Amino acid sequence: MTLPSTQPPASAAAQGAPADRFWTSSDGLKLHFRDYPGRTDRPPVICLPGLTRNGRDFAHVAERLSGEWRVLCPDLRGRGDSAYAKDSATYNPVQYVEDLGQLLAQEGIERFVAIGTSLGGLMTMIVAMTGAERLAGVLLNDVGPEIAPEGLERIRGYVGQGRSFPTWMHAARALQEGQGDVFPDYQVADWLAMAKRCMVVGGNGRIVFDYDMKIAEPFSQPGGEAGVDLWPAFAALDGRPVTLLRGELSDILSPETLAKMAGMLSDCEAVTVPRVGHAPMLDEPAAVAAIDRLLARVK
């Protein structure tokens, strides 16, 4: 993929408030991203969300880094404020990376720091497989080339169910019931905040998950979580700063896989975030410190 070189001069420090912006996929979908301004003499940070999530998951990361770093938080197709696909078969990681390529081209971004949670981490590895030189730094959040089967089965058990709730408190309680073992220290306020990141008020006034239920269709098929062998893609990350995060309670990324990953790369830090499962929200002290250390290593 050839990207135009249209970056503004390095001396032009970006100012202003974050903006809601859009780009268009190759198949004509209007896709949304939140653009937080920052220094233009550094590669931007692009935050890539998990399967059923959206760019709002990274608002606290972007707000903290904004000014020093430009941060882009895209909604993948079928999520958040991005359009839903007509063909559910396009809900796959390779297509998401193609969509990301269109965003990079529109913005003239040749190199960027990727923060990828779960599915976003799979996307990051696919980017590495097709052109690792575009990655100035990488954080993979609770995901690797090998995904634990019990975690996949758990995710397949809830994706695409289409539940709705009469109030935000009902929505928060439902999240707590389903994910209490993932975030055992969360209080009611934390569950409410999570509900408002991953749900919206639907047309009938009920609270619904903010994604197209059809994303479950390709994911439910064997291999739907990635569709390719990602160990070669992960190996392609060698030579650039990489941070691997694992939730201590994760059922997606095993300690053994994390250790194998860390041993394959020359510039890699592996961090276990205590008392959380899949996936850390990146506001935990250990995650915040790991992000800062990664960015300090980015050239």
SULLIN-V614928 format. One record per helix or strand of 3 or more residues. SS is the DSSP state (hx for helix, st for strand). FROM is the first residue (numbers start at 0). TO is the last residue. Records with the same first field share a line. If there is no record, write none. Layout:
# SULLIN-V614928
SS: FROM-TO + FROM-TO
This chain:
# SULLIN-V614928
st: 18-23 + 29-35 + 43-47 + 70-73 + 111-116 + 134-140 + 198-200 + 206-208 + 240-246 + 267-272
hx: 54-64 + 87-89 + 92-106 + 118-133 + 148-155 + 167-178 + 187-197 + 214-218 + 230-234 + 254-263 + 284-296
